[in-house]
Amino acid sequence: MSLRIYNDLHNKKEEFQPIEPGRIRMYVCGMTVYDYCHLGHARMIVVFDVVYRYLKARGYDVTYVRNITDIDDKIIQRANEQGIPFHQLTQKFIDAMHEDLDALGVERPSMEPRATEHIDEILEMIRKLIDNGHAYVTDSGDVYYSVTSFPDYGKLSGKSIEDLQAGARVESSEEKRDPLDFALWKAAKPGEPAWDSPWGRGRPGWHIECSAMSTRALGDTFDIHGGGADLTFPHHENEIAQSEGATCHHFVNYWMHNGFVRVNDEKMSKSLGNFFTIREIMQHYRPEEIRYFILTSHYRSPLNYDEEHLRGARQALNRFYTALRGLPQAEPGDADQWMDAFNAAMDDDFNTPEALAAMFELVREINKVRNEDEQKAARMAATLKQMGAVLGILQDDPEQWLRGGAGDGLSDEEIETLIQQRLDARKQKNWAEADRIRDELKEKGVILEDGAGGTTWRREA
């Protein structure tokens, strides 16, 4: 089966054809670094991390660029509030972002360009847009993109210039020729960070940075551009207008957008008080549980955050790791039908819920055969881990995972001591004492499992 991707440029699934055989160039809009990553950021970054992993697993040579916005109004405002230079603020949150994403098992992209490191490229693109008749300079030194100069404006979002103009408002103090025009370069205000330009000192607008950095890294035309659904308009629409207006070439072949995050079926927002950073969630759930939870919804669907779903992620991972537990190392094998089902799901627009369903079917088979043919079960388990690697899960040691969940404070040593006391009681046929110890451990969140190889334990989900 060929890989099919839902292309938001045409609002349908399309067979994926890379520009260069065997090679893929992908750009994803990353973080604006003035605060800690929240769950919405985590979803977007995990989604495209899985896309990146799967494309590589399919054998493609992938160049993955995810930018960092390290200058904008919010960054300047937050730095001023804290009385520190803007670059000190952004570095703090870049470091925090990397800590959070490393914890979530997110692979670093091929390149991670920052806007402030590409001012020359931004200025060059703005100059081309002016020369091509798509941008104009105001008396105050601002530079605006002229939306009406680009006939295809709205082709990604499905919005027409006429409808947008009918609903647009513009402040009388602005020097725009049209309410829809957007800033490419902002003239410096007193006390703001600024760079030299042919139009006076200033700083770039938000949209231009992605056009300049993506085309610099990947060329005028590349394969995939991704980001959150909230970026479709105006950010990605403006990127198309800028990039194609400057290069006179088609910009991107496949546009992908992940859905919104909701909290208890309400939109996540600070105003509603249901806004969670990754760090806050990781105080209660392990990073792999958060990652698994994100993968349980198709990337284009809304993701509903609630405690029940996260507890379900914990229980599901415990089932996976229990199937992997106690089996010897082996090469992947004996699981072609489940691997085929997994790949078919991922080929169908990266359908991670269906891919996880194929993995659960394989878990059931592993549990069936492990007592009859341990080596076969081990080969199947290695295949399961291979699938997990594509999704960024199941790479922990099963024993460590199952013993690392939430308990009431009993140490591993205390648990092992109680298990030995239970074994001694059973040898003496003191069944009441053995049952009492089992019940005591269960009350404290520790589950015992008796098998042919002895007694194992795990912390309860």
Number of C-alpha atoms within 10 A of each C-alpha: 10 12 19 17 21 20 21 19 15 15 12 10 15 16 15 18 16 16 13 10 9 14 15 21 23 25 28 25 21 21 20 22 23 24 18 21 22 18 24 20 21 21 23 25 25 24 26 25 21 21 18 21 18 20 21 17 14 13 10 17 14 17 17 23 23 25 22 21 21 24 23 18 12 14 21 21 14 17 18 15 9 10 10 12 15 21 16 10 21 23 14 14 20 21 12 17 21 14 12 21 19 13 16 23 17 21 15 14 18 12 13 16 20 19 22 17 11 15 19 14 18 24 22 13 23 26 18 17 24 18 12 14 14 21 24 20 16 14 8 13 18 24 26 26 29 23 22 15 15 17 11 15 18 20 15 20 17 14 13 13 16 10 9 13 12 9 9 11 11 13 8 7 6 12 17 21 15 17 18 18 19 20 19 25 25 20 22 18 11 7 8 16 16 16 15 14 16 8 18 16 17 19 25 24 19 22 19 26 26 29 24 26 24 26 18 13 17 17 13 19 18 22 20 21 23 24 23 23 15 13 16 19 15 14 15 24 20 25 22 22 25 29 25 20 24 24 17 11 11 13 24 19 18 22 23 21 23 23 19 19 24 19 18 14 12 12 16 21 13 9 7 10 8 14 16 18 16 22 18 13 15 16 9 11 19 17 21 21 23 23 23 25 22 26 24 19 17 18 25 18 12 15 24 19 21 12 13 10 16 21 15 16 23 21 15 18 21 22 16 22 23 17 23 24 18 15 17 13 11 15 14 18 16 16 19 12 11 23 21 14 18 21 22 19 21 24 22 20 22 25 20 24 19 21 26 22 16 22 22 18 12 23 22 13 17 23 15 12 15 18 11 10 11 15 17 20 29 26 21 28 32 22 23 26 22 19 23 17 16 20 25 22 20 22 14 12 11 21 16 12 18 24 18 14 17 18 18 10 9 13 11 11 9 11 16 13 12 16 20 13 15 21 18 14 17 15 11 11 11 13 13 12 17 21 14 12 18 19 15 13 20 15 13 17 18 24 18 16 11 9 8 6 7 8 12 17 18 23 20 20 18
